[in-house]
Amino acid sequence: VTPRPTATPAPTPSPTVQPTPVPSAAPQETVAQYSWPVSGTVISPFSVEVLAYNETMGDWRTHDGLDIASSLGTRVQATAKGVVSAVYNDDLMGVTVVVDHGNELFSVYSNLADNPPVAVGDAVASDTVIGEIGDTAAAESGKDPHLHFAMYQGSDAINPETYLGQ
């Protein structure tokens, strides 16, 4: 008898267990959180494209920020973390503190009481008290006590409510 080759059975494919892919956490873009610097009612809105009447000065002019009414002496907090880049007394807007938030974004707090508790170079967080509501803004002295709060991207005034939300 002649030997015949025997067929080797072909292996039966068995399913390979693949691990279920777990989605990796996408890198989160860090967005600074901005908060209202003081509680109160906006009594003069941001208006750089339409002139607003200034009762104190008796003329029409742009308004580069928000006027937020609150009592004299109310604490004013930085809107977000940053570094104090200027503290000065402006002839029209009174005692002013400027905070640099990076990427050429600045917040400006005017009509503060004399002697704010911060100095140029101080690091601040969103809960850092940078001053109190005062009555130092000659250009807005006809209004009730308030904070004049402005934000700038580079040299351009931007509406603070864009960052603050409701």
Backbone as CSV, one residue per row, in Angstrom:
resi,resn,N_x,N_y,N_z,CA_x,CA_y,CA_z,C_x,C_y,C_z
1,VAL,0.841,-1.146,0.000,0.000,0.000,0.000,0.905,1.234,0.000
2,THR,0.529,2.084,-0.840,1.311,3.312,-0.951,0.775,4.310,0.074
3,PRO,1.722,4.843,0.777,1.235,5.818,1.762,0.652,7.050,1.065
4,ARG,-0.376,7.487,1.556,-1.009,8.694,1.012,-0.822,9.836,2.001
5,PRO,-0.621,10.964,1.445,-0.476,12.085,2.378,-1.804,12.355,3.063
6,THR,-1.709,12.620,4.303,-2.919,12.966,5.036,-3.042,14.493,5.092
7,ALA,-4.221,14.881,4.931,-4.461,16.325,4.971,-4.371,16.806,6.409
8,THR,-3.594,17.823,6.575,-3.505,18.424,7.908,-4.684,19.375,8.027
9,PRO,-5.462,19.185,9.042,-6.618,20.076,9.152,-6.158,21.536,9.304
10,ALA,-6.808,22.396,8.579,-6.506,23.833,8.688,-7.008,24.336,10.030
11,PRO,-6.216,25.167,10.664,-6.679,25.664,11.968,-7.931,26.501,11.789
12,THR,-8.824,26.333,12.699,-10.053,27.116,12.675,-9.734,28.488,13.268
13,PRO,-10.031,29.527,12.515,-9.720,30.846,13.086,-10.583,31.101,14.309
14,SER,-9.927,31.582,15.311,-10.681,31.952,16.511,-10.611,33.475,16.639
15,PRO,-11.680,34.052,17.143,-11.687,35.513,17.240,-10.609,35.982,18.217
16,THR,-9.957,37.026,17.814,-8.958,37.621,18.695,-9.655,38.701,19.500
17,VAL,-9.466,38.657,20.763,-10.091,39.656,21.620,-9.270,40.936,21.530
18,GLN,-9.924,41.961,21.044,-9.270,43.270,20.960,-9.768,44.118,22.121
19,PRO,-8.859,44.772,22.783,-9.336,45.646,23.863,-10.176,46.778,23.278
20,THR,-11.210,47.117,23.995,-12.058,48.218,23.558,-11.275,49.510,23.723
21,PRO,-11.164,50.273,22.642,-10.401,51.514,22.791,-11.114,52.468,23.737
22,VAL,-10.342,53.030,24.623,-10.868,54.011,25.568,-10.497,55.378,25.020
23,PRO,-11.495,56.216,24.835,-11.153,57.529,24.294,-10.218,58.252,25.258
24,SER,-9.154,58.792,24.706,-8.232,59.539,25.561,-8.822,60.916,25.792
25,ALA,-8.526,61.447,26.924,-9.044,62.770,27.241,-8.404,63.769,26.291
26,ALA,-9.249,64.477,25.588,-8.723,65.493,24.677,-8.105,66.594,25.516
27,PRO,-7.020,67.167,25.040,-6.424,68.236,25.827,-7.426,69.368,26.006
28,GLN,-7.594,69.779,27.212,-8.532,70.852,27.519,-7.815,72.191,27.409
29,GLU,-8.435,73.119,26.708,-7.863,74.450,26.630,-8.200,75.139,27.942
30,THR,-7.199,75.688,28.568,-7.420,76.372,29.835,-8.000,77.746,29.550
31,VAL,-9.175,77.992,30.064,-9.827,79.277,29.879,-9.950,79.922,31.247
32,ALA,-9.455,81.132,31.337,-9.541,81.834,32.614,-11.006,82.098,32.945
33,GLN,-11.316,82.057,34.193,-12.669,82.338,34.646,-12.747,83.805,35.069
34,TYR,-13.739,84.508,34.589,-13.906,85.923,34.894,-15.165,86.101,35.729
35,SER,-15.046,86.896,36.769,-16.199,87.145,37.631,-16.430,88.650,37.727
36,TRP,-17.651,89.002,38.077,-17.978,90.416,38.254,-17.126,90.957,39.397
37,PRO,-16.523,92.118,39.222,-15.638,92.655,40.258,-16.379,93.184,41.481
38,VAL,-17.661,93.462,41.316,-18.477,93.983,42.408,-19.932,93.655,42.088
39,SER,-20.728,93.449,43.117,-22.161,93.230,42.901,-22.833,94.584,42.765
40,GLY,-23.788,94.657,41.870,-24.505,95.911,41.698,-25.212,95.935,40.362
41,THR,-25.837,97.053,40.074,-26.590,97.245,38.843,-25.760,98.061,37.863
42,VAL,-25.757,97.640,36.599,-25.066,98.422,35.573,-25.902,99.671,35.299
43,ILE,-25.323,100.841,35.601,-26.060,102.094,35.401,-25.637,102.812,34.115
44,SER,-24.491,102.436,33.563,-24.064,102.949,32.255,-23.388,101.804,31.516
45,PRO,-23.929,101.422,30.354,-23.365,100.290,29.618,-22.114,100.679,28.820
46,PHE,-21.439,99.677,28.325,-20.316,99.840,27.405,-20.858,100.435,26.112
47,SER,-20.190,101.461,25.580,-20.674,102.089,24.353,-19.526,102.827,23.668
48,VAL,-18.833,102.135,22.763,-17.744,102.804,22.041,-18.121,103.136,20.601
49,GLU,-19.188,102.550,20.097,-19.594,102.832,18.718,-20.715,103.865,18.647
50,VAL,-21.439,104.026,19.743,-22.514,105.007,19.804,-22.195,105.946,20.963
51,LEU,-22.242,107.244,20.709,-21.943,108.204,21.767,-23.025,108.163,22.846
52,ALA,-22.587,108.308,24.083,-23.501,108.333,25.230,-23.379,109.703,25.893
53,TYR,-24.487,110.226,26.377,-24.452,111.542,27.020,-23.876,111.410,28.423
54,ASN,-22.876,112.235,28.727,-22.266,112.260,30.053,-22.827,113.471,30.791
55,GLU,-23.706,113.209,31.764,-24.363,114.295,32.489,-23.371,115.158,33.256
56,THR,-22.358,114.553,33.822,-21.376,115.313,34.595,-20.622,116.295,33.708
57,MET,-20.161,115.831,32.552,-19.354,116.664,31.662,-20.217,117.488,30.704
58,GLY,-21.513,117.127,30.597,-22.421,117.868,29.728,-22.107,117.718,28.250
59,ASP,-21.619,116.519,27.865,-21.309,116.296,26.456,-21.557,114.841,26.074
60,TRP,-21.402,114.572,24.775,-21.569,113.227,24.237,-20.190,112.633,24.047
61,ARG,-19.994,111.389,24.493,-18.691,110.736,24.368,-18.869,109.228,24.392
62,THR,-17.806,108.530,24.031,-17.848,107.073,24.129,-17.704,106.683,25.595
63,HIS,-18.091,105.461,25.907,-17.971,104.945,27.277,-17.300,103.584,27.181
64,ASP,-16.024,103.529,27.600,-15.196,102.339,27.359,-15.406,101.197,28.338
65,GLY,-16.369,101.315,29.230,-16.580,100.246,30.203,-18.008,100.214,30.707
66,LEU,-18.160,99.566,31.848,-19.454,99.482,32.529,-19.363,100.293,33.809
67,ASP,-20.402,101.030,34.132,-20.494,101.648,35.451,-21.430,100.771,36.269
68,ILE,-20.893,100.214,37.351,-21.648,99.283,38.193,-21.907,99.964,39.528
69,ALA,-23.181,100.286,39.793,-23.548,100.994,41.021,-23.384,100.096,42.237
70,SER,-22.838,100.661,43.291,-22.706,99.984,44.573,-22.376,101.055,45.602
71,SER,-22.423,100.715,46.853,-22.201,101.699,47.915,-20.736,102.092,48.032
72,LEU,-20.505,103.332,48.472,-19.140,103.760,48.778,-18.524,102.770,49.751
73,GLY,-17.286,102.421,49.531,-16.585,101.505,50.426,-16.770,100.035,50.106
74,THR,-17.630,99.707,49.130,-17.809,98.304,48.746,-16.502,97.773,48.175
75,ARG,-16.113,96.582,48.609,-14.871,95.973,48.125,-14.985,95.617,46.650
76,VAL,-13.910,95.874,45.931,-13.819,95.552,44.508,-12.777,94.448,44.362
77,GLN,-13.155,93.370,43.664,-12.247,92.233,43.481,-11.773,92.160,42.033
78,ALA,-10.568,91.621,41.846,-10.062,91.384,40.496,-11.026,90.437,39.789
79,THR,-11.229,90.640,38.505,-12.155,89.813,37.737,-11.593,88.429,37.428
80,ALA,-10.259,88.309,37.422,-9.589,87.031,37.145,-8.143,87.156,37.599
81,LYS,-7.441,86.031,37.602,-6.047,86.079,38.033,-5.226,86.907,37.052
82,GLY,-4.182,87.515,37.579,-3.307,88.335,36.754,-2.270,89.015,37.619
83,VAL,-1.651,90.035,37.054,-0.619,90.798,37.753,-0.967,92.278,37.630
84,VAL,-0.917,92.996,38.740,-1.192,94.431,38.722,-0.103,95.114,37.894
85,SER,-0.524,95.813,36.835,0.452,96.468,35.960,0.492,97.982,36.133
86,ALA,-0.520,98.560,36.790,-0.522,100.004,37.025,-1.467,100.342,38.174
87,VAL,-1.084,101.354,38.944,-1.931,101.947,39.981,-1.665,103.447,39.882
88,TYR,-2.716,104.228,39.608,-2.495,105.664,39.422,-3.782,106.441,39.657
89,ASN,-3.644,107.770,39.729,-4.800,108.644,39.873,-4.981,109.382,38.553
90,ASP,-6.041,109.042,37.821,-6.347,109.657,36.536,-7.149,110.935,36.777
91,ASP,-6.820,112.010,36.042,-7.500,113.292,36.244,-9.015,113.193,36.086
92,LEU,-9.485,112.374,35.148,-10.923,112.256,34.920,-11.552,111.043,35.591
93,MET,-10.841,109.903,35.598,-11.433,108.654,36.080,-11.048,108.299,37.508
94,GLY,-10.224,109.103,38.141,-9.893,108.890,39.546,-8.889,107.778,39.767
95,VAL,-8.890,107.270,40.993,-7.950,106.215,41.370,-8.253,104.982,40.530
96,THR,-7.210,104.469,39.875,-7.359,103.391,38.896,-6.332,102.298,39.140
97,VAL,-6.781,101.040,39.020,-5.900,99.871,39.088,-6.071,99.112,37.775
98,VAL,-4.950,98.695,37.180,-4.970,97.917,35.940,-4.357,96.553,36.225
99,VAL,-5.051,95.479,35.795,-4.554,94.110,35.966,-4.302,93.515,34.582
100,ASP,-3.109,92.958,34.403,-2.713,92.290,33.163,-3.031,90.804,33.310
101,HIS,-3.914,90.290,32.444,-4.320,88.880,32.507,-3.554,88.018,31.502
102,GLY,-2.576,88.594,30.811,-1.816,87.859,29.805,-2.465,87.978,28.443
103,ASN,-1.714,87.687,27.405,-2.200,87.767,26.022,-2.784,89.136,25.691
104,GLU,-2.179,90.185,26.263,-2.595,91.571,26.028,-4.029,91.866,26.459
105,LEU,-4.545,91.116,27.430,-5.877,91.360,27.979,-5.712,92.036,29.337
106,PHE,-6.354,93.198,29.490,-6.236,93.983,30.713,-7.622,94.308,31.257
107,SER,-7.759,94.335,32.582,-8.977,94.850,33.205,-8.596,96.126,33.946
108,VAL,-9.500,97.116,33.891,-9.227,98.442,34.436,-10.358,98.803,35.399
109,TYR,-9.994,99.176,36.613,-10.943,99.478,37.683,-10.740,100.935,38.076
110,SER,-11.739,101.790,37.856,-11.597,103.219,38.142,-12.692,103.694,39.084
111,ASN,-12.474,104.886,39.616,-13.341,105.499,40.619,-13.218,104.757,41.948
112,LEU,-12.000,104.281,42.221,-11.726,103.600,43.488,-11.415,104.628,44.571
113,ALA,-11.532,104.202,45.811,-11.134,105.041,46.940,-9.613,105.193,46.931
114,ASP,-9.128,106.246,47.570,-7.683,106.469,47.673,-6.990,105.285,48.332
115,ASN,-5.718,105.115,48.006,-4.836,104.106,48.608,-5.323,102.666,48.451
116,PRO,-5.436,102.178,47.214,-5.818,100.771,47.033,-4.770,99.854,47.657
117,PRO,-5.186,98.659,48.099,-4.287,97.754,48.830,-3.350,96.930,47.946
118,VAL,-3.238,97.266,46.662,-2.351,96.527,45.761,-1.315,97.478,45.174
119,ALA,-0.220,96.882,44.684,0.855,97.660,44.071,1.273,96.994,42.768
120,VAL,1.945,97.746,41.922,2.447,97.204,40.658,3.303,95.975,40.955
121,GLY,3.038,94.900,40.213,3.780,93.653,40.382,3.082,92.629,41.252
122,ASP,2.036,93.039,41.982,1.303,92.087,42.830,0.541,91.083,41.966
123,ALA,0.646,89.802,42.316,-0.177,88.771,41.674,-1.537,88.789,42.352
124,VAL,-2.603,88.696,41.557,-3.956,88.698,42.107,-4.729,87.503,41.570
125,ALA,-5.725,87.077,42.329,-6.662,86.030,41.918,-8.032,86.687,41.790
126,SER,-9.022,85.913,41.345,-10.348,86.499,41.137,-11.039,86.901,42.433
127,ASP,-10.474,86.519,43.572,-11.090,86.940,44.836,-10.225,87.954,45.580
128,THR,-9.160,88.440,44.938,-8.283,89.413,45.579,-8.937,90.790,45.575
129,VAL,-9.045,91.401,46.744,-9.582,92.757,46.835,-8.512,93.714,46.318
130,ILE,-8.877,94.493,45.302,-7.919,95.435,44.722,-8.250,96.879,45.076
131,GLY,-9.364,97.093,45.765,-9.746,98.443,46.159,-11.170,98.470,46.661
132,GLU,-11.647,99.685,46.890,-13.031,99.908,47.322,-13.636,100.985,46.439
133,ILE,-14.954,100.954,46.303,-15.641,101.984,45.527,-15.418,103.322,46.222
134,GLY,-15.010,104.287,45.415,-14.762,105.627,45.945,-15.588,106.656,45.204
135,ASP,-15.142,107.899,45.307,-15.802,108.991,44.586,-14.730,109.890,43.970
136,THR,-13.759,109.249,43.329,-12.586,109.964,42.827,-12.651,110.311,41.342
137,ALA,-13.659,109.829,40.602,-13.742,110.079,39.155,-14.468,111.392,38.885
138,ALA,-13.715,112.439,38.564,-14.312,113.744,38.280,-15.275,113.673,37.095
139,ALA,-14.956,112.854,36.101,-15.791,112.764,34.893,-17.117,112.062,35.137
140,GLU,-17.253,111.389,36.285,-18.490,110.660,36.567,-19.037,111.005,37.951
141,SER,-18.658,112.165,38.463,-19.049,112.535,39.831,-20.535,112.831,39.973
142,GLY,-21.247,113.048,38.866,-22.678,113.298,38.932,-23.502,112.029,39.092
143,LYS,-22.849,110.883,39.082,-23.554,109.602,39.214,-23.497,109.114,40.649
144,ASP,-24.396,108.172,40.950,-24.340,107.500,42.247,-23.010,106.764,42.361
145,PRO,-22.604,106.397,43.593,-21.342,105.660,43.760,-21.323,104.420,42.866
146,HIS,-20.185,104.201,42.216,-20.090,103.083,41.274,-18.634,102.771,40.973
147,LEU,-18.430,101.597,40.391,-17.139,101.202,39.835,-17.211,101.407,38.330
148,HIS,-16.210,102.072,37.768,-16.085,102.121,36.310,-15.152,100.972,35.964
149,PHE,-15.680,99.955,35.268,-14.931,98.737,34.958,-14.792,98.590,33.450
150,ALA,-13.543,98.558,32.976,-13.279,98.438,31.546,-12.348,97.261,31.293
151,MET,-12.374,96.749,30.069,-11.430,95.707,29.652,-10.871,96.099,28.293
152,TYR,-9.599,95.787,28.116,-8.902,96.101,26.870,-8.195,94.873,26.340
153,GLN,-8.272,94.695,25.027,-7.461,93.708,24.319,-6.442,94.548,23.564
154,GLY,-5.204,94.566,24.062,-4.222,95.497,23.524,-4.696,96.907,23.828
155,SER,-4.820,97.740,22.795,-5.283,99.114,23.014,-6.761,99.295,22.682
156,ASP,-7.461,98.199,22.370,-8.873,98.276,21.997,-9.781,97.975,23.183
157,ALA,-10.695,98.905,23.467,-11.695,98.666,24.507,-12.628,97.563,24.029
158,ILE,-12.922,96.610,24.914,-13.857,95.528,24.590,-14.938,95.503,25.660
159,ASN,-16.096,95.015,25.300,-17.216,94.976,26.239,-16.931,93.950,27.342
160,PRO,-16.815,94.389,28.601,-16.538,93.446,29.686,-17.571,92.334,29.797
161,GLU,-18.816,92.610,29.408,-19.855,91.582,29.530,-19.575,90.384,28.629
162,THR,-18.735,90.556,27.612,-18.321,89.436,26.767,-17.615,88.385,27.614
163,TYR,-16.854,88.824,28.598,-16.117,87.913,29.472,-16.899,87.553,30.726
164,LEU,-17.730,88.461,31.192,-18.419,88.250,32.464,-19.676,87.412,32.336
165,GLY,-20.346,87.472,31.203,-21.615,86.768,31.077,-22.653,87.395,31.982
166,GLN,-23.700,86.654,32.236,-24.775,87.196,33.069,-24.521,86.805,34.458
